Amino acid sequence: MILIKTVKERESLIDYAEFIHLLGIQLFQNNMHEKGIEFTLQALEVIPDMYLYHSNLTEMYRQMGILDKSIMH
């Protein structure tokens, strides 16, 4: 029973991370750049090794001309 609860909790965290990641992309695309980056960083706090989140964050920083942060991701 504990394992099932743990798996469900992990799935909920993954869903949450994906939601805030997609929200970050939408915000960025709607010229709310700082908020978009903020939400993408929050998604990375939940799943730090998610390549897609790093890739999108890199592109956000690149489009804003913040190359030093872009290189970090």
C-alpha positions in Angstrom: 0.0 0.0 0.0 2.8 2.4 0.8 4.5 1.8 -2.6 1.3 2.6 -4.5 0.9 5.8 -2.5 4.5 6.7 -3.3 4.0 6.0 -7.0 0.9 8.1 -7.1 2.7 11.0 -5.3 5.5 10.8 -7.9 3.0 10.8 -10.7 1.3 13.9 -9.2 4.7 15.7 -8.9 5.5 14.9 -12.6 2.1 16.1 -13.7 2.6 19.3 -11.6 6.0 19.9 -13.1 4.8 19.4 -16.6 1.9 21.8 -16.0 4.1 24.6 -14.6 6.6 24.0 -17.4 3.9 24.4 -20.1 2.5 27.4 -18.3 6.0 28.9 -18.3 6.3 28.4 -22.1 2.9 30.0 -22.6 3.8 33.0 -20.5 7.1 33.4 -22.3 5.4 33.3 -25.7 3.0 35.9 -24.5 5.8 38.3 -23.7 5.7 37.7 -20.0 9.4 36.6 -20.1 10.3 36.8 -16.5 7.2 34.9 -15.3 7.8 32.3 -18.0 11.4 31.8 -16.8 10.2 31.7 -13.2 7.7 28.9 -13.8 10.2 26.9 -15.9 12.7 27.2 -13.0 10.0 25.9 -10.6 9.4 22.9 -12.9 13.2 22.2 -12.7 13.0 22.3 -8.9 10.5 19.5 -9.0 12.4 17.4 -11.7 16.0 18.8 -11.8 17.2 16.3 -14.5 14.5 16.9 -17.0 16.4 17.7 -20.2 13.4 19.3 -22.0 13.0 21.9 -19.2 16.7 22.8 -19.3 16.5 23.1 -23.1 13.5 25.4 -23.0 15.1 27.5 -20.3 18.2 27.8 -22.3 16.2 29.0 -25.3 14.3 31.5 -23.2 17.5 33.0 -21.9 19.0 33.0 -25.4 16.0 34.9 -26.8 16.3 37.5 -24.0 20.0 37.9 -24.7 21.1 36.5 -21.3 23.8 34.3 -22.7 25.6 33.7 -19.4 22.6 32.0 -17.9 21.8 30.3 -21.2 25.1 28.5 -21.1 24.5 27.2 -17.6 21.5 25.1 -18.8 
